């Protein structure tokens, strides 16, 4: 049976933890090795700003960039360590939940998504960079 985006996000949210903007900021501060991935398409990324030091990998490319079996030129070197802390964000949180769930299915052990995405981060008064 066909599933909707909303149903897929609900499933992802049931299987991957969310983290508030405040908790995400604290995690990044306490562990500078934390990787923040913005999974919006490049054309959309940064519309509400980008979390400083975040990496933009679109949701569609994320499974390829994280796959250790594809040719090295297609991989994202930041995604080779499956134990590295990873926080996933997007504009509002839905795509981030899907991205975090995908990474969890690929063996990442410390992955969460930022509830409300970069919009919530910005609304909390935290710094964003323009694209």
Secondary structure as GFF3:
##gff-version 3
##sequence-region A 1 131
A	DSSP	alpha_helix	5	15	.	.	.	ID=ss1
A	DSSP	beta_strand	18	19	.	.	.	ID=ss2
A	DSSP	alpha_helix	21	30	.	.	.	ID=ss3
A	DSSP	beta_strand	35	38	.	.	.	ID=ss4
A	DSSP	beta_strand	50	51	.	.	.	ID=ss5
A	DSSP	beta_strand	55	56	.	.	.	ID=ss6
A	DSSP	alpha_helix	59	65	.	.	.	ID=ss7
A	DSSP	three_ten_helix	72	74	.	.	.	ID=ss8
A	DSSP	three_ten_helix	77	79	.	.	.	ID=ss9
A	DSSP	beta_strand	86	89	.	.	.	ID=ss10
A	DSSP	alpha_helix	94	105	.	.	.	ID=ss11
A	DSSP	beta_strand	111	114	.	.	.	ID=ss12
A	DSSP	alpha_helix	117	123	.	.	.	ID=ss13
A	DSSP	beta_strand	128	129	.	.	.	ID=ss14
###
